[in-house]
């Protein structure tokens, strides 16, 4: 398991898929508000003049010497919901991120958001 303190040190390192294909540099880590565990990361993708941040789950992620390996295919990650490089994820757009990866989405008992940027 990757601990929150550990993964924050990997900002800017490459995120690769299960076969080693580079997706892009890790930008930020989002923790699950129910467990305080790392749940998602944003990865910078796109051309230098048109970059965006895509979300990728960190379940089963593995830290290597200079990368974070996720279990999701690069093509799937590149098609994930995204935000601008200076934007934040609105609460109402959390569910589509989870749905894209086939993960059940459950907001907090009082309707609070599930992800918090760490």
N, CA, C and O atoms as a GROMACS GRO file, in nm:
protein
  472
    1UNK      N    1   0.084  -0.118   0.000
    1UNK     CA    2   0.000   0.000   0.000
    1UNK      C    3   0.089   0.125   0.000
    1UNK      O    4   0.192   0.130   0.067
    2UNK      N    5   0.046   0.223  -0.076
    2UNK     CA    6   0.118   0.349  -0.080
    2UNK      C    7   0.057   0.441   0.024
    2UNK      O    8  -0.064   0.463   0.025
    3UNK      N    9   0.139   0.495   0.110
    3UNK     CA   10   0.091   0.586   0.214
    3UNK      C   11   0.084   0.727   0.158
    3UNK      O   12   0.163   0.763   0.070
    4UNK      N   13  -0.010   0.810   0.209
    4UNK     CA   14  -0.024   0.948   0.159
    4UNK      C   15   0.106   1.027   0.166
    4UNK      O   16   0.138   1.101   0.072
    5UNK      N   17   0.181   1.013   0.272
    5UNK     CA   18   0.306   1.089   0.285
    5UNK      C   19   0.405   1.047   0.178
    5UNK      O   20   0.481   1.130   0.128
    6UNK      N   21   0.406   0.919   0.142
    6UNK     CA   22   0.499   0.870   0.041
    6UNK      C   23   0.465   0.922  -0.098
    6UNK      O   24   0.553   0.970  -0.170
    7UNK      N   25   0.338   0.912  -0.136
    7UNK     CA   26   0.301   0.946  -0.273
    7UNK      C   27   0.313   1.094  -0.302
    7UNK      O   28   0.337   1.133  -0.416
    8UNK      N   29   0.296   1.178  -0.202
    8UNK     CA   30   0.312   1.323  -0.224
    8UNK      C   31   0.453   1.357  -0.268
    8UNK      O   32   0.475   1.458  -0.335
    9UNK      N   33   0.550   1.274  -0.230
    9UNK     CA   34   0.688   1.296  -0.271
    9UNK      C   35   0.709   1.266  -0.420
    9UNK      O   36   0.814   1.299  -0.475
   10UNK      N   37   0.612   1.204  -0.484
   10UNK     CA   38   0.625   1.162  -0.623
   10UNK      C   39   0.570   1.264  -0.722
   10UNK      O   40   0.565   1.236  -0.842
   11UNK      N   41   0.529   1.381  -0.675
   11UNK     CA   42   0.476   1.482  -0.767
   11UNK      C   43   0.580   1.513  -0.874
   11UNK      O   44   0.697   1.536  -0.845
   12UNK      N   45   0.535   1.512  -0.999
   12UNK     CA   46   0.624   1.537  -1.112
   12UNK      C   47   0.686   1.411  -1.169
   12UNK      O   48   0.740   1.414  -1.280
   13UNK      N   49   0.680   1.300  -1.096
   13UNK     CA   50   0.734   1.173  -1.148
   13UNK      C   51   0.637   1.115  -1.249
   13UNK      O   52   0.518   1.150  -1.250
   14UNK      N   53   0.686   1.028  -1.334
   14UNK     CA   54   0.602   0.966  -1.437
   14UNK      C   55   0.501   0.870  -1.378
   14UNK      O   56   0.530   0.794  -1.285
   15UNK      N   57   0.380   0.874  -1.434
   15UNK     CA   58   0.279   0.773  -1.407
   15UNK      C   59   0.279   0.683  -1.530
   15UNK      O   60   0.269   0.731  -1.643
   16UNK      N   61   0.291   0.553  -1.508
   16UNK     CA   62   0.292   0.456  -1.618
   16UNK      C   63   0.179   0.356  -1.597
   16UNK      O   64   0.133   0.334  -1.485
   17UNK      N   65   0.135   0.296  -1.708
   17UNK     CA   66   0.029   0.196  -1.697
   17UNK      C   67   0.090   0.060  -1.666
   17UNK      O   68   0.211   0.048  -1.648
   18UNK      N   69   0.007  -0.042  -1.659
   18UNK     CA   70   0.052  -0.175  -1.619
   18UNK      C   71   0.158  -0.233  -1.711
   18UNK      O   72   0.238  -0.316  -1.668
   19UNK      N   73   0.161  -0.188  -1.837
   19UNK     CA   74   0.261  -0.240  -1.930
   19UNK      C   75   0.382  -0.148  -1.943
   19UNK      O   76   0.471  -0.174  -2.024
   20UNK      N   77   0.386  -0.041  -1.864
   20UNK     CA   78   0.501   0.048  -1.865
   20UNK      C   79   0.491   0.167  -1.957
   20UNK      O   80   0.586   0.245  -1.967
   21UNK      N   81   0.376   0.185  -2.025
   21UNK     CA   82   0.360   0.301  -2.112
   21UNK      C   83   0.339   0.427  -2.028
   21UNK      O   84   0.256   0.429  -1.937
   22UNK      N   85   0.415   0.530  -2.060
   22UNK     CA   86   0.406   0.657  -1.985
   22UNK      C   87   0.273   0.726  -2.015
   22UNK      O   88   0.235   0.743  -2.131
   23UNK      N   89   0.203   0.765  -1.908
   23UNK     CA   90   0.079   0.840  -1.920
   23UNK      C   91   0.109   0.989  -1.908
   23UNK      O   92   0.057   1.068  -1.987
   24UNK      N   93   0.192   1.027  -1.812
   24UNK     CA   94   0.228   1.167  -1.791
   24UNK      C   95   0.277   1.186  -1.649
   24UNK      O   96   0.278   1.091  -1.571
   25UNK      N   97   0.319   1.307  -1.615
   25UNK     CA   98   0.368   1.332  -1.479
   25UNK      C   99   0.254   1.345  -1.378
   25UNK      O  100   0.148   1.398  -1.409
   26UNK      N  101   0.279   1.294  -1.259
   26UNK     CA  102   0.182   1.304  -1.150
   26UNK      C  103   0.176   1.449  -1.105
   26UNK      O  104   0.278   1.512  -1.078
   27UNK      N  105   0.055   1.502  -1.097
   27UNK     CA  106   0.036   1.642  -1.058
   27UNK      C  107  -0.008   1.655  -0.913
   27UNK      O  108   0.052   1.730  -0.836
   28UNK      N  109  -0.114   1.581  -0.874
   28UNK     CA  110  -0.168   1.593  -0.739
   28UNK      C  111  -0.231   1.462  -0.696
   28UNK      O  112  -0.266   1.377  -0.778
   29UNK      N  113  -0.245   1.448  -0.565
   29UNK     CA  114  -0.307   1.329  -0.506
   29UNK      C  115  -0.435   1.371  -0.436
   29UNK      O  116  -0.438   1.471  -0.364
   30UNK      N  117  -0.540   1.294  -0.458
   30UNK     CA  118  -0.668   1.317  -0.392
   30UNK      C  119  -0.693   1.202  -0.296
   30UNK      O  120  -0.681   1.085  -0.332
   31UNK      N  121  -0.728   1.235  -0.173
   31UNK     CA  122  -0.756   1.132  -0.074
   31UNK      C  123  -0.906   1.110  -0.062
   31UNK      O  124  -0.987   1.199  -0.089
   32UNK      N  125  -0.941   0.989  -0.022
   32UNK     CA  126  -1.080   0.953   0.003
   32UNK      C  127  -1.117   1.014   0.137
   32UNK      O  128  -1.052   0.987   0.238
   33UNK      N  129  -1.220   1.097   0.141
   33UNK     CA  130  -1.257   1.168   0.264
   33UNK      C  131  -1.307   1.073   0.372
   33UNK      O  132  -1.308   1.109   0.490
   34UNK      N  133  -1.351   0.953   0.335
   34UNK     CA  134  -1.400   0.857   0.434
   34UNK      C  135  -1.286   0.780   0.501
   34UNK      O  136  -1.297   0.742   0.617
   35UNK      N  137  -1.175   0.759   0.427
   35UNK     CA  138  -1.067   0.675   0.480
   35UNK      C  139  -0.936   0.749   0.500
   35UNK      O  140  -0.846   0.697   0.567
   36UNK      N  141  -0.923   0.868   0.445
   36UNK     CA  142  -0.798   0.945   0.446
   36UNK      C  143  -0.684   0.872   0.375
   36UNK      O  144  -0.566   0.900   0.401
   37UNK      N  145  -0.717   0.781   0.286
   37UNK     CA  146  -0.618   0.710   0.206
   37UNK      C  147  -0.612   0.770   0.066
   37UNK      O  148  -0.712   0.825   0.019
   38UNK      N  149  -0.496   0.762  -0.001
   38UNK     CA  150  -0.488   0.810  -0.139
   38UNK      C  151  -0.586   0.733  -0.226
   38UNK      O  152  -0.587   0.610  -0.224
   39UNK      N  153  -0.669   0.804  -0.303
   39UNK     CA  154  -0.770   0.739  -0.385
   39UNK      C  155  -0.748   0.765  -0.534
   39UNK      O  156  -0.762   0.674  -0.615
   40UNK      N  157  -0.713   0.886  -0.569
   40UNK     CA  158  -0.696   0.925  -0.709
   40UNK      C  159  -0.576   1.017  -0.720
   40UNK      O  160  -0.532   1.079  -0.624
   41UNK      N  161  -0.526   1.022  -0.841
   41UNK     CA  162  -0.419   1.117  -0.873
   41UNK      C  163  -0.459   1.189  -1.001
   41UNK      O  164  -0.534   1.135  -1.083
   42UNK      N  165  -0.409   1.309  -1.017
   42UNK     CA  166  -0.423   1.375  -1.146
   42UNK      C  167  -0.290   1.362  -1.217
   42UNK      O  168  -0.182   1.371  -1.157
   43UNK      N  169  -0.300   1.341  -1.348
   43UNK     CA  170  -0.184   1.324  -1.434
   43UNK      C  171  -0.192   1.428  -1.544
   43UNK      O  172  -0.297   1.445  -1.607
   44UNK      N  173  -0.083   1.497  -1.567
   44UNK     CA  174  -0.077   1.600  -1.671
   44UNK      C  175  -0.060   1.532  -1.808
   44UNK      O  176   0.033   1.455  -1.829
   45UNK      N  177  -0.154   1.563  -1.899
   45UNK     CA  178  -0.147   1.506  -2.033
   45UNK      C  179  -0.171   1.616  -2.137
   45UNK      O  180  -0.211   1.727  -2.102
   46UNK      N  181  -0.147   1.584  -2.262
   46UNK     CA  182  -0.175   1.676  -2.372
   46UNK      C  183  -0.050   1.745  -2.422
   46UNK      O  184   0.060   1.727  -2.371
   47UNK      N  185  -0.072   1.824  -2.524
   47UNK     CA  186   0.036   1.902  -2.584
   47UNK      C  187   0.077   2.014  -2.490
   47UNK      O  188  -0.004   2.058  -2.408
   48UNK      N  189   0.200   2.063  -2.501
   48UNK     CA  190   0.246   2.169  -2.409
   48UNK      C  191   0.155   2.291  -2.405
   48UNK      O  192   0.144   2.356  -2.300
   49UNK      N  193   0.089   2.324  -2.515
   49UNK     CA  194   0.003   2.441  -2.517
   49UNK      C  195  -0.143   2.409  -2.482
   49UNK      O  196  -0.224   2.500  -2.466
   50UNK      N  197  -0.176   2.280  -2.470
   50UNK     CA  198  -0.315   2.240  -2.440
   50UNK      C  199  -0.317   2.127  -2.337
   50UNK      O  200  -0.377   2.023  -2.360
   51UNK      N  201  -0.252   2.149  -2.226
   51UNK     CA  202  -0.246   2.044  -2.125
   51UNK      C  203  -0.372   2.044  -2.039
   51UNK      O  204  -0.440   2.145  -2.025
   52UNK      N  205  -0.400   1.926  -1.983
   52UNK     CA  206  -0.512   1.909  -1.892
   52UNK      C  207  -0.472   1.805  -1.789
   52UNK      O  208  -0.371   1.737  -1.804
   53UNK      N  209  -0.552   1.793  -1.685
   53UNK     CA  210  -0.526   1.695  -1.580
   53UNK      C  211  -0.635   1.589  -1.587
   53UNK      O  212  -0.754   1.620  -1.578
   54UNK      N  213  -0.594   1.463  -1.602
   54UNK     CA  214  -0.688   1.352  -1.601
   54UNK      C  215  -0.675   1.278  -1.469
   54UNK      O  216  -0.569   1.279  -1.406
   55UNK      N  217  -0.783   1.216  -1.427
   55UNK     CA  218  -0.786   1.144  -1.301
   55UNK      C  219  -0.760   0.996  -1.323
   55UNK      O  220  -0.807   0.938  -1.421
   56UNK      N  221  -0.685   0.936  -1.231
   56UNK     CA  222  -0.660   0.792  -1.234
   56UNK      C  223  -0.664   0.739  -1.091
   56UNK      O  224  -0.604   0.798  -1.001
   57UNK      N  225  -0.734   0.627  -1.069
   57UNK     CA  226  -0.737   0.568  -0.934
   57UNK      C  227  -0.600   0.515  -0.894
   57UNK      O  228  -0.520   0.473  -0.978
   58UNK      N  229  -0.574   0.516  -0.766
   58UNK     CA  230  -0.447   0.468  -0.713
   58UNK      C  231  -0.457   0.331  -0.647
   58UNK      O  232  -0.362   0.285  -0.585
   59UNK      N  233  -0.573   0.264  -0.661
   59UNK     CA  234  -0.584   0.129  -0.606
   59UNK      C  235  -0.484   0.039  -0.678
   59UNK      O  236  -0.476   0.039  -0.801
   60UNK      N  237  -0.411  -0.036  -0.603
   60UNK     CA  238  -0.307  -0.128  -0.653
   60UNK      C  239  -0.190  -0.056  -0.720
   60UNK      O  240  -0.114  -0.120  -0.793
   61UNK      N  241  -0.174   0.074  -0.697
   61UNK     CA  242  -0.060   0.146  -0.754
   61UNK      C  243   0.069   0.100  -0.686
   61UNK      O  244   0.070   0.066  -0.568
   62UNK      N  245   0.176   0.100  -0.763
   62UNK     CA  246   0.307   0.056  -0.714
   62UNK      C  247   0.409   0.166  -0.742
   62UNK      O  248   0.415   0.220  -0.853
   63UNK      N  249   0.488   0.200  -0.642
   63UNK     CA  250   0.593   0.299  -0.660
   63UNK      C  251   0.721   0.230  -0.703
   63UNK      O  252   0.766   0.136  -0.638
   64UNK      N  253   0.779   0.276  -0.814
   64UNK     CA  254   0.907   0.226  -0.861
   64UNK      C  255   1.014   0.329  -0.833
   64UNK      O  256   0.989   0.428  -0.765
   65UNK      N  257   1.134   0.307  -0.886
   65UNK     CA  258   1.245   0.399  -0.858
   65UNK      C  259   1.219   0.543  -0.904
   65UNK      O  260   1.263   0.638  -0.839
   66UNK      N  261   1.147   0.561  -1.016
   66UNK     CA  262   1.120   0.696  -1.065
   66UNK      C  263   0.983   0.706  -1.131
   66UNK      O  264   0.962   0.789  -1.218
   67UNK      N  265   0.890   0.621  -1.088
   67UNK     CA  266   0.757   0.620  -1.147
   67UNK      C  267   0.654   0.568  -1.048
   67UNK      O  268   0.687   0.508  -0.946
   68UNK      N  269   0.528   0.592  -1.082
   68UNK     CA  270   0.414   0.530  -1.014
   68UNK      C  271   0.344   0.448  -1.120
   68UNK      O  272   0.302   0.501  -1.223
   69UNK      N  273   0.330   0.318  -1.096
   69UNK     CA  274   0.262   0.229  -1.192
   69UNK      C  275   0.119   0.209  -1.145
   69UNK      O  276   0.095   0.167  -1.032
   70UNK      N  277   0.023   0.241  -1.233
   70UNK     CA  278  -0.118   0.219  -1.204
   70UNK      C  279  -0.167   0.099  -1.283
   70UNK      O  280  -0.104   0.060  -1.382
   71UNK      N  281  -0.277   0.041  -1.242
   71UNK     CA  282  -0.323  -0.081  -1.306
   71UNK      C  283  -0.411  -0.055  -1.429
   71UNK      O  284  -0.455  -0.149  -1.494
   72UNK      N  285  -0.435   0.072  -1.460
   72UNK     CA  286  -0.524   0.107  -1.570
   72UNK      C  287  -0.446   0.137  -1.696
   72UNK      O  288  -0.338   0.196  -1.691
   73UNK      N  289  -0.501   0.096  -1.811
   73UNK     CA  290  -0.438   0.114  -1.940
   73UNK      C  291  -0.429   0.263  -1.977
   73UNK      O  292  -0.519   0.341  -1.947
   74UNK      N  293  -0.320   0.299  -2.042
   74UNK     CA  294  -0.296   0.438  -2.081
   74UNK      C  295  -0.413   0.496  -2.160
   74UNK      O  296  -0.453   0.610  -2.137
   75UNK      N  297  -0.469   0.419  -2.254
   75UNK     CA  298  -0.580   0.469  -2.336
   75UNK      C  299  -0.702   0.501  -2.250
   75UNK      O  300  -0.769   0.601  -2.275
   76UNK      N  301  -0.731   0.419  -2.151
   76UNK     CA  302  -0.844   0.444  -2.062
   76UNK      C  303  -0.820   0.569  -1.979
   76UNK      O  304  -0.911   0.650  -1.962
   77UNK      N  305  -0.698   0.586  -1.928
   77UNK     CA  306  -0.666   0.703  -1.847
   77UNK      C  307  -0.677   0.830  -1.931
   77UNK      O  308  -0.732   0.930  -1.884
   78UNK      N  309  -0.628   0.828  -2.052
   78UNK     CA  310  -0.630   0.948  -2.137
   78UNK      C  311  -0.773   0.992  -2.169
   78UNK      O  312  -0.796   1.109  -2.199
   79UNK      N  313  -0.869   0.898  -2.164
   79UNK     CA  314  -1.010   0.931  -2.192
   79UNK      C  315  -1.088   0.965  -2.065
   79UNK      O  316  -1.209   0.990  -2.072
   80UNK      N  317  -1.022   0.967  -1.951
   80UNK     CA  318  -1.088   0.994  -1.823
   80UNK      C  319  -1.135   1.139  -1.815
   80UNK      O  320  -1.082   1.226  -1.885
   81UNK      N  321  -1.234   1.165  -1.730
   81UNK     CA  322  -1.274   1.304  -1.708
   81UNK      C  323  -1.153   1.387  -1.666
   81UNK      O  324  -1.063   1.338  -1.598
   82UNK      N  325  -1.152   1.512  -1.708
   82UNK     CA  326  -1.035   1.597  -1.683
   82UNK      C  327  -1.077   1.735  -1.634
   82UNK      O  328  -1.193   1.774  -1.639
   83UNK      N  329  -0.977   1.807  -1.588
   83UNK     CA  330  -0.993   1.946  -1.550
   83UNK      C  331  -0.876   2.023  -1.609
   83UNK      O  332  -0.776   1.964  -1.651
   84UNK      N  333  -0.888   2.155  -1.614
   84UNK     CA  334  -0.778   2.238  -1.659
   84UNK      C  335  -0.664   2.234  -1.559
   84UNK      O  336  -0.685   2.195  -1.444
   85UNK      N  337  -0.548   2.273  -1.601
   85UNK     CA  338  -0.430   2.264  -1.514
   85UNK      C  339  -0.438   2.355  -1.393
   85UNK      O  340  -0.365   2.334  -1.296
   86UNK      N  341  -0.524   2.456  -1.395
   86UNK     CA  342  -0.540   2.546  -1.281
   86UNK      C  343  -0.677   2.531  -1.214
   86UNK      O  344  -0.714   2.611  -1.128
   87UNK      N  345  -0.752   2.429  -1.254
   87UNK     CA  346  -0.888   2.411  -1.204
   87UNK      C  347  -0.892   2.313  -1.087
   87UNK      O  348  -0.794   2.246  -1.056
   88UNK      N  349  -1.007   2.308  -1.023
   88UNK     CA  350  -1.035   2.208  -0.919
   88UNK      C  351  -1.154   2.125  -0.965
   88UNK      O  352  -1.234   2.170  -1.048
   89UNK      N  353  -1.166   2.006  -0.912
   89UNK     CA  354  -1.275   1.918  -0.948
   89UNK      C  355  -1.401   1.957  -0.870
   89UNK      O  356  -1.402   1.945  -0.747
   90UNK      N  357  -1.505   2.004  -0.938
   90UNK     CA  358  -1.629   2.036  -0.867
   90UNK      C  359  -1.690   1.909  -0.807
   90UNK      O  360  -1.678   1.801  -0.865
   91UNK      N  361  -1.756   1.921  -0.694
   91UNK     CA  362  -1.815   1.805  -0.626
   91UNK      C  363  -1.910   1.729  -0.717
   91UNK      O  364  -1.911   1.606  -0.714
   92UNK      N  365  -1.988   1.799  -0.798
   92UNK     CA  366  -2.085   1.730  -0.884
   92UNK      C  367  -2.020   1.654  -0.999
   92UNK      O  368  -2.088   1.577  -1.067
   93UNK      N  369  -1.890   1.672  -1.021
   93UNK     CA  370  -1.821   1.601  -1.128
   93UNK      C  371  -1.737   1.484  -1.076
   93UNK      O  372  -1.664   1.421  -1.152
   94UNK      N  373  -1.747   1.454  -0.946
   94UNK     CA  374  -1.674   1.340  -0.891
   94UNK      C  375  -1.728   1.206  -0.942
   94UNK      O  376  -1.651   1.118  -0.982
   95UNK      N  377  -1.860   1.192  -0.942
   95UNK     CA  378  -1.919   1.064  -0.981
   95UNK      C  379  -1.876   1.017  -1.121
   95UNK      O  380  -1.843   0.900  -1.136
   96UNK      N  381  -1.873   1.104  -1.224
   96UNK     CA  382  -1.827   1.058  -1.356
   96UNK      C  383  -1.684   1.005  -1.356
   96UNK      O  384  -1.651   0.916  -1.435
   97UNK      N  385  -1.599   1.057  -1.270
   97UNK     CA  386  -1.461   1.007  -1.261
   97UNK      C  387  -1.463   0.862  -1.214
   97UNK      O  388  -1.397   0.776  -1.273
   98UNK      N  389  -1.536   0.834  -1.108
   98UNK     CA  390  -1.545   0.698  -1.055
   98UNK      C  391  -1.611   0.605  -1.157
   98UNK      O  392  -1.564   0.494  -1.180
   99UNK      N  393  -1.720   0.652  -1.219
   99UNK     CA  394  -1.794   0.570  -1.316
   99UNK      C  395  -1.706   0.533  -1.435
   99UNK      O  396  -1.716   0.422  -1.488
  100UNK      N  397  -1.620   0.625  -1.479
  100UNK     CA  398  -1.530   0.600  -1.593
  100UNK      C  399  -1.446   0.474  -1.570
  100UNK      O  400  -1.417   0.400  -1.663
  101UNK      N  401  -1.407   0.451  -1.445
  101UNK     CA  402  -1.323   0.336  -1.412
  101UNK      C  403  -1.404   0.218  -1.357
  101UNK      O  404  -1.345   0.119  -1.313
  102UNK      N  405  -1.536   0.227  -1.358
  102UNK     CA  406  -1.620   0.119  -1.309
  102UNK      C  407  -1.617   0.104  -1.158
  102UNK      O  408  -1.636  -0.006  -1.106
  103UNK      N  409  -1.594   0.214  -1.088
  103UNK     CA  410  -1.585   0.213  -0.941
  103UNK      C  411  -1.714   0.272  -0.886
  103UNK      O  412  -1.759   0.377  -0.932
  104UNK      N  413  -1.773   0.205  -0.787
  104UNK     CA  414  -1.893   0.258  -0.722
  104UNK      C  415  -1.862   0.392  -0.657
  104UNK      O  416  -1.757   0.410  -0.595
  105UNK      N  417  -1.955   0.485  -0.672
  105UNK     CA  418  -1.939   0.617  -0.610
  105UNK      C  419  -2.041   0.633  -0.499
  105UNK      O  420  -2.161   0.616  -0.520
  106UNK      N  421  -1.992   0.664  -0.381
  106UNK     CA  422  -2.079   0.689  -0.266
  106UNK      C  423  -2.031   0.816  -0.196
  106UNK      O  424  -1.924   0.817  -0.136
  107UNK      N  425  -2.112   0.924  -0.204
  107UNK     CA  426  -2.072   1.044  -0.129
  107UNK      C  427  -2.088   1.018   0.020
  107UNK      O  428  -2.143   0.915   0.060
  108UNK      N  429  -2.040   1.108   0.102
  108UNK     CA  430  -2.051   1.095   0.247
  108UNK      C  431  -2.197   1.090   0.291
  108UNK      O  432  -2.287   1.123   0.214
  109UNK      N  433  -2.221   1.050   0.414
  109UNK     CA  434  -2.357   1.034   0.465
  109UNK      C  435  -2.438   1.162   0.460
  109UNK      O  436  -2.560   1.158   0.449
  110UNK      N  437  -2.372   1.276   0.469
  110UNK     CA  438  -2.441   1.404   0.461
  110UNK      C  439  -2.428   1.466   0.322
  110UNK      O  440  -2.454   1.586   0.304
  111UNK      N  441  -2.389   1.385   0.224
  111UNK     CA  442  -2.375   1.433   0.087
  111UNK      C  443  -2.243   1.501   0.057
  111UNK      O  444  -2.225   1.557  -0.051
  112UNK      N  445  -2.148   1.496   0.153
  112UNK     CA  446  -2.019   1.562   0.130
  112UNK      C  447  -1.940   1.489   0.022
  112UNK      O  448  -1.962   1.372  -0.008
  113UNK      N  449  -1.847   1.563  -0.036
  113UNK     CA  450  -1.768   1.510  -0.147
  113UNK      C  451  -1.681   1.394  -0.102
  113UNK      O  452  -1.649   1.380   0.016
  114UNK      N  453  -1.643   1.312  -0.196
  114UNK     CA  454  -1.566   1.191  -0.167
  114UNK      C  455  -1.416   1.214  -0.177
  114UNK      O  456  -1.339   1.145  -0.110
  115UNK      N  457  -1.373   1.310  -0.260
  115UNK     CA  458  -1.231   1.333  -0.282
  115UNK      C  459  -1.187   1.470  -0.228
  115UNK      O  460  -1.259   1.569  -0.241
  116UNK      N  461  -1.070   1.471  -0.168
  116UNK     CA  462  -1.009   1.596  -0.121
  116UNK      C  463  -0.866   1.601  -0.173
  116UNK      O  464  -0.790   1.505  -0.158
  117UNK      N  465  -0.831   1.712  -0.232
  117UNK     CA  466  -0.694   1.725  -0.283
  117UNK      C  467  -0.598   1.733  -0.166
  117UNK      O  468  -0.616   1.814  -0.075
  118UNK      N  469  -0.496   1.647  -0.171
  118UNK     CA  470  -0.401   1.641  -0.062
  118UNK      C  471  -0.282   1.729  -0.078
  118UNK      O  472  -0.195   1.731   0.009
   0.00000   0.00000   0.00000
